[in-house]
Amino acid sequence: MSTFSLFKKITKEFFSHCLSYLTLFFSMNVMLFAVIALFDYTASLILRSQHIPYLSYTNLIVLVQKPLAIFLLLLLFITLIMTVYFQFSYLLLGIQQIYRRQFNLIGLVKESWQEIRRQTWRSFGFFFFYFMLIIPVSQEIFQTQLLSKVVIPTFIIDFLGNNLLYAFLLAFFGIVIAYLAIRWIFILPLVILTQISPKEAISKSLSLTKGKFWHFSWRIFLFSLFSVGLKYVIFVCIYFAQIWLDTLSDPYPLIGGMINLSLVQVIDVIGGAWTSVLLMSLLMYHPTILSHVEEKEWQPSQVSLRWLNVLNGFILAMVSLSILVFNIFFLNGLTQREPKIVSHRGVDSLTHPNGVQNTIPSLKKTIQLKPDFIEMDIQETKDGKFVMMHDPDLSVLTGNKGTPQSYTLEELTQMTVHENGMSAKVASFDEYLEVADKANQKLLIEIKTSKQDSKKMMANFIKTYEKNILAHHHEVQSLDYHVISTLKEQAPKIPVSYILPYNFVFPNTPSDGYTMEATTLNETFIVKARGTKKHVFAWTVNDTDTMNKMMFMDVDGIITDELSLLKQEIKEFRDSPNYADRIMYYISVLPN
């Protein structure tokens, strides 16, 4: 069957039974919402019971010393893999039921659970590997929020991309995974729908895709392009319709905005389900699998269908009411606050920088742009003073060998840092602080630590700078948990944020807030932070899409290298209150 004919056939099938498909995806999302909340709560409970304040690569040694915590977390992770498998079973079997005209949620849950029980521990060992490597690449087909944290943070990709060898290896690894994703694309449908073992499914999938890598890649691309492209064409039409409505007198702009934003939300839900069904059915319509899909086994219970309709009606009414309230608040700009603007390392712009990071000349220029905070880095020197420096290796910017801890402050301030064709003298923290204080510029002071630091480093920092920090409303942050705990014990009035490079489980620390790597930051983390009265800053956000996403998620602050760009985005958000722009703002965040 040609690609267009198959696309037409599946589309006709979807819209002929649209309500059943939407019920399938809606019920799955409700279950996922509950399951994700349960997993987060359980993981946090495990950590609290074992007195582990947070989970990151920086405290792996502490984790190793807690065997019970490792066992419980491993058990939770195995349960997570089984749940992911249940999700895909639920979707594939649900599509199969609708295709057979035998859709029944109660029977679907039972059938999906039986599919879980049919698998062996060895099978789940394979699915662990499959889900960790293949599913993130195949998100267009097999989407799951349960694995949303399986993502490489942007700062790691940037680091690897700046090294030619690492960049080559990363690209090679990506190509291999993409190739495997296509060659193994039939594994889940084969295991779930034809009930063969994963080992047999691997062999069968390799056979079905032999010599057809580009054939399936092209079909997946076209199906995604057609469905997603059509959705955004409709969105653009809605946007221009709202532009016209905004020219009318009240109350027509607001009424039109409510209708159009609701249309965007409905189309996004239907379009997302349509795309998923298109791509999954692309696999299910293969002759090898289709014969199993067409087999008939049982008929749905009319009683269960009647109660299902009542339940669907109640849930739909509650969701509609919630959406209505949200849309009113959103269109009137009541759901977002302006985040604090934080200049990363005291400079502006990656393409046209205004100076060298962490230096006095760039500080003076950046102050003129009036950010809420200027984020900067300090390290201890050999003589127990503090110097402005981000990197532990001085050769990166100064060309000198060694670390900041290897030199006295006087020796360091005689050095010159070079970056982006510019140069400036290394500054002491005292000099930098004095310039900021005179300009009433608040600083976000990041304390970098090293094994070479003196034992009295934190005591010296608190004794020397506590009064100044409190008087001028500066704040502190660090990636070192010892810094956080020491400050909250010995100088509890100093606002301090703990830097987390990855969002595994919501931490339980005494810090006043968290500075989160933006890639893995999500709404759940922010909601929990609000509940514990902690602020959340996102780092390092340098593109407009991510800036909009962070504003939409309502973070308290955004740390960026692109200070002017962020100020412009926030200004447009604040000064463009017309409903058309707010709808476009909502649409621009949807893909994220």
N, C-alpha and C positions, 0 to 999 in steps of 0.2 A: 504494500500500500504506500502511495506517495506521501511525503511529509505533509502536504497541504490537505490531502484527503483524511489522513489520520488526525490532524489538527481539527478539521471540521467535524469529524465524527465524535471525538472526545468532547469538544465544546458543546455540541448538540446534546450529548449525554449529560453534561454538567448542568446546563441551564434547563433541561427537561426535568431534572430532579434537584434543583438548586437548594430547596429548603432542607432536603435530607443531607446534602453535602455540608451545608452551613451548620446544621445540627451536629454533624459528626465533628467538625473542626471546633465548634463552640464548646461542646462537651469535653473535648480533649483539652482545650485551653483552660477550662474551669478546673479539671483534674490537675493539670500542670501547675496552675497557680497554687493550689493547696499543697501539692507535693513539694514544690520549691520552697514554700514557706516552712514546711515540716523539716526538710533537709537542712535549711539554714538554722532553724531553731535547735535541731538535734546536734549539729556540728558545734554551735556556740555553747550548748549545754555540756558537751564532751570537754571542750577546752576549759570552760569555767570549773568543771568538776576536778580537772587535773591541774588547775592553777596555771594555765598557759594563757597569757594575755592576748596573744595574737598568733597568726599563722603566716609565716613567710620564710623565704630562703635565709633570712638573717637570724632565725632562731632554730635552725635544724638541729643544732647540738642539744638544745633544751628538749626538743621533741624526742630525740633518740633516748634521752634519759627517762622518758615516760612511756614504757612499753604498753601499758594499758591504753593510753591515748592513741598510740599507733594502731593497736589492734582494733579499737572501736572506730577510728577514722577509716581504716582499711575496710572494715565491715560495712560502714556507711557508703564507702565508694563502690563496693561490689553491689550493694543495693541500688545505687544510682545507675550503674551499668544495666542492671536488670530492668530498672524502670524505663531507661531509654529504649531498651528492646521492646518493652511492653507498649511504649508509645507508638513505635513503628508498626508493631503487630496490630494495634488498635486502628491505625490509619489504613493500612493495606487491607486488613480484613473488613473494615468498615466500607471502603470503596468496593470491595468484592460483594458485600451484602447489598449495597445499593445497586450494583450492576445486576445482581440476581433478583432485585425487587423484593428483598427479604430483610430490609433494614430494621434492626432492633437493638437498642442500646444495652439492655440487660444481657441479651444473648451475646452481644459483641464483647462486653466486659468478660464474661465467662470464657468465651472462645480465646480471647487474648491471654487470659490467665492460664488456660490450658496450654497455650503455645509456650509460655514461660516455663511451665512445669516439664514440658517435653525436652527442654534443652539440658545438657550436662554441664558440669563445672568447666570441662575442657572447652565447651562451646562458648561459654561466657568469657573464658580467657581469650579466645579468638576475637570475640566481639569487643572486648576492651581495646585490643590493638586496632580493630576496624573502626571503632567509633572515634578513637583519639586521633587517628591519622586521616582516614578517608572521609568521614562525615563532615568535618569542618570545610573540606574542599568541595563537598557535594551539597552545601547548604541550600542551594537552589531547589534540590529535589527532597532531600531528607533534612528538614528543618527541625531543630529542637532547642528550646530554651534551656534545657537541662545541661547542655554542654556549652552554654554561652561564655563560660569562663575559660574554655579551652581556646585561648587566643594569645598570640605573641604580642606583648606590649610594644608600642611604637618606638620607644627609646631603644629597645633591643634591635629592632629592624634597622633603625638609623645607625646604630653602632656597627652592625654587621655590614650594612651598605657602604660605610665609609672605608672598609677594608676590602681590597680587591679580591683576596683569596676567600674571605668569608662570604662576600657577596656572590662569588661564583658558586661556592658550595651551597649557599642558600637557594640560589636560582636552580641549581642542579637537583637539589632535594625537592624543590617545588614541582619541577617537571616530572620527576619520578612519581611523586604522590598524585599529581594530576593524571598521569598515565594509568596508575593503579586504580584511581577512582573510576575511570571509564571501564577498564577491563574487569573490575569487580562490581560493576554497577548493578548486576542482576542478583547478587548474593542474597540480600535481604528478601526481595520478592520470591526467590526460589526457596529459601529456607522456610519462610512464613506461609506461603501459598501452596507450595508443592510438598512441604513437610519432608524435605531431604536434609541430610546433615550438612553443616557448614563446609566440611571437607569436600563433599560431593558438589555443593553449590559453587565452590571456588573453581573446580574443574569445569563445571557446566557454564559458568559465567565467562571463563576464559575462552571456551569453545564458541559461545554465542557472539562474543565480540571480536573473535579472531579476524583480522583483516578489515574490521569495521570501526576502528577507533575514530576516524574522522567522520564517519557516517553518524554515529551516535552523538559525537561532540557537536556536529552541525545541527542535528535535530534538537538537542537540548538548547543550544544557543537560539535557534529560530523560535522555538516554543516560548522561551523566556522573553525574547524580544517582542514577539507579537502581543503576548498577554500584558506584560509590564508596560510596553510602549503605548498600547491602547489606553491603559489606565491613566497614564500621565497626559495623554492627549486630551482626555476628558477633564482632568484636573486643570489643564491650561484654559480650556473653554469655560470652566466654572470660575476661574480667576478673572477672566476678562468680563464675564457676566457681572461679577461683583464690582469690578471697576465702574461699570455703567451704573449699577445700583447705588454706589457711593456718591454719585452726582445728584441723586434725588433728595428730596427733603425727608426729614424724620417722619414716621418711624421706618420707612421703607429700607434704608441701608441695613439697619439691625435685623429686621425680619428676613431680608434677603441673605444676610450673613449667616443667620441661624440655619436657614434652609440649605445654603450652599456648603457650609461646614459640615452639616449632617450628611449631605450627599457625598462629600469627600470621604467621610468616615465609613459610610455604607459601602461605597465603591471600593474603598481600600480593603474592607473585610471580604467582600465578594471577590474582588480581584485577586487577593492573596490566596483564597481557597481555590479559585479557578486555576491559578498558576500551579499550585501544588498538585491538584488533580490532573492537570495536563501532563506534568512531568512524571508523576507516579504512574499514570495510565500509559504513558509512553513505554514503560517497562512491562506493565501488566498486559498490554495488548500484543506482546510478542507471542507467536503461535505456541511456543513451548509452555508458557504460563497461562495463556488464555483458556486453554482446554480445562484447566483446574478452576479458573475463575467462573466458568460457565456451569460447572457442576452444581446441582441443587441438592440440598440436604434437609433443611427444616423450614418451617413457616413461622412468621412472627405471631406473637400473642396479641390479640386485639385489645385485651385488658391493659397490657403493658403499654401499648401504643396510645390508649386513651389517657392514661395517667402521665405518659411522656408528653403529650400535647398540653396537658394542664401545667405541668412543670415548666415546659418551654415557654408557655404564655406568661407565667409569673416571672421567670428569669428575664424574659425579653422586656417586660414592663419595667422591672427594676433597673435593668441596664439602660433602657431608653431614658428613664428619669435622670439617672446619673449623668448620662451624656448631655442631656438638655442643660442641667445645672452647670456642668463643666464648660459647655460652649458659651453660655452667657458670661461666665467669669473670664474665659479665654479671650473672647472677642472684645471685651472691655479692658483687657490688659491686667486683670486682677490675679492671674495664676502665676505670673513670673515677677521676680524682683530683679533689679539690676545687680549683677555680681560685682564684687570689688575687683578692680583692675590691678594686676600685679605684674610688674616688669621683671622678666627673668634675667638674672645676673646683671641687672641695671643697664640694659641696652635696649634699643629699639630696632627692629627689622633684621632679618637674616640676609636679604638681598642688598640693602643699602644701610648697613649698620652705622650708628652714630658714635661709635667708639669701641674700645676694647673692654670686654667683660670685667666687672669688679674693679674698675679704676675710677679715679676722681674725675677726669675729663668727661667720661661717658655718664657718670652720675649727675654732673651739673647739667648736661644736655637733656638727660631723661627727666630730671626734675621739672624742666620747663613744660613737659607734656602732661604733668600733673596726674600721675597714676596714684591710686590709693596706697599702694605699697611698692617698694622696690625690693625685690628678692636678691640677696647677695650671699656670698659664701665666705666663711672664715675658718682658719686653721691655726692651731697652736704652733708657736715657733720654739726653737731650741732653748731660748731663755725665758719661756713661759709667757710670752706676749701673744698677740693675735694679729694675723696678717690676712689680707684679702686674697684668697686663692681658692679656686674650685678643684683643680686637678691635684691628685697626690704626687704626680710626677712633674717636676718643675720644667723638664725638657719640652713639654708640650707647648708652653707659651713663652718660656724665657730662654730655652736652649741650654740651661744649666742642669747638670746631673743632680740627682738626689730628690729629697722631699722637703717640704717647708719645715718639717721638724728637725732637719739636718742643719739648719742655718739660724742665726740670730735674726731678730727683727731688723737690726741695722743693716746686716748683710743682704737681707731680702729686699729692702727698700732701695738698695743700690742697683737692683736688677731692673731690666726693662721687659715688659710683656709685648708680644707681637701677635696681631690677629687681624685678618681681613685687610692686609695692607696698611694697617695703622699700628701705632705703638704708644705706650705710656709707661710711666714708672709704676712699679709695684707699690701698692698703698698699704699702710697699716690700717687696722680696724679703727683706731682712735681718730685718724685723719678723716676717714670715710664717714664715721659717725658724726664728727664735728660739722662737716659740710651739710649732711642731711639735717641735723638738728637746727642749724641756722636757717635752713629753708623750710622748716616745719614739715619735712618729708618723712613719713613713717617708713620703717624698714622691716622686712621679713628676714630675719637673721638665720641663715642655715649654718648650724655648727657641724663641720666635717670632723670626723675623728679618725685616729690612726693608732696602731699598736705602739707607736713611738711617743704618744702623748704622755705627759707627766700624770702622776696620780692625783695631783692637785689642780688639774686643768679646770674642772667644773667649779671647784671652790674659788679659784682665782677669777673665773668668769663672773660668777655671781657677786663676789665681793666688789669687783671693779665696775660692773655695768648694771647691776640690778636697779639702782635708783634712776639711772639715765633711761633705761628701757621703760620703766613705769611712768616717768615724768613725760616722755615724748611719745608714749603709746606705741612703741615698737613691739614686734612679736618675734618669737623664736620657733624654729622648726629643725628637725633632725631625722636622719635615717637610723640613728643609733638609739635604741630603746633605753640604754643606760642614761643618756642625756635627758630623755623625757622624764624618767623616774626620779632622777636626781633633782631636776628643776622643780618638779611638783612636790618633792619632799622638803627641799631647802629654800625654795623661792616660789611658793605656790601662787603668788599673785601675778607672776609673769605668764602671759598667754603663750602657750606652747602647743605646737601641732606635731603629730607623729607622721612621718612620710612613709607611705605604703606603696611599693612598686607594683603590687598585685592584689586584687580583691578576691581572696579565697573565702574567708569567713569574716563576718563583722567582728572587729576586735573589741576587747574589754580592757581598756587602758585608762590611766588617770589623766591623759592628755585633754586639752581643751578642744581639740579638733583634729582633723586628718587632712593631709595633703595627698591626694590620690592620683595615680597615673590614670589619665583620662580614658585609655583604651578599655580598661576593665571596670571602670566606674559605672554603676547603674542606679536606677531609681530606688531600688530596695535598700541599697547602702545609704542613700541620702535620707530616706524616710526613717531608717533606724538611727542615723546620726541626729536627726531632728528630735526623735523620741528620747535620746539621751542628752539633749541640749549641747551637742557638739557641732561645730561648723565644718564645712567641707570645701577645700580648695582643690581645683583640678590642675594638673600639670602634664606636659607642657603643651599648650593648645595653640597651634600656629595656622590653622586653616579655618575658613569661614564656616564650613559645614560643622566642624567639631565645636566651634564657638557657639553656633546656634543650638547645637545639641546640648551643650553644657548649660546654656541659658534656659532652654526648655526644661531641663532636668532640675533647674532651680538651685544650682551650686552657689555657695556663698562667695567664692572668688575664683578667678581664672588667672593662672600664671602663664605668661606668653612671651615669646621672643618678638612677636609682631604687635607691639604695643599700639601703634597708630591704627592698625587694621582693626584691632579689638575695640578701640574707642569708637571707630566709625560704625562698626556693627551694632554696638550698644546704642549709639546716637540714632541710627536708623530705626532700631526697635522702639526707642523712646519717642522719637519725633514723628513717627509714621503710624498714627493710631487708626488709619482707615482700615476698614474690615477686609478689603482685598489683600492688603499687605500682610495682615495677620493670618489670613487663610493660606497665603503663599508661604509664610513662615512655618505654619503647621505642616504643609506639604513637604517642605524642604527637609524637615526633621524625620518624616515618616520612614525613609529607607534605613535610618539608624536605629 
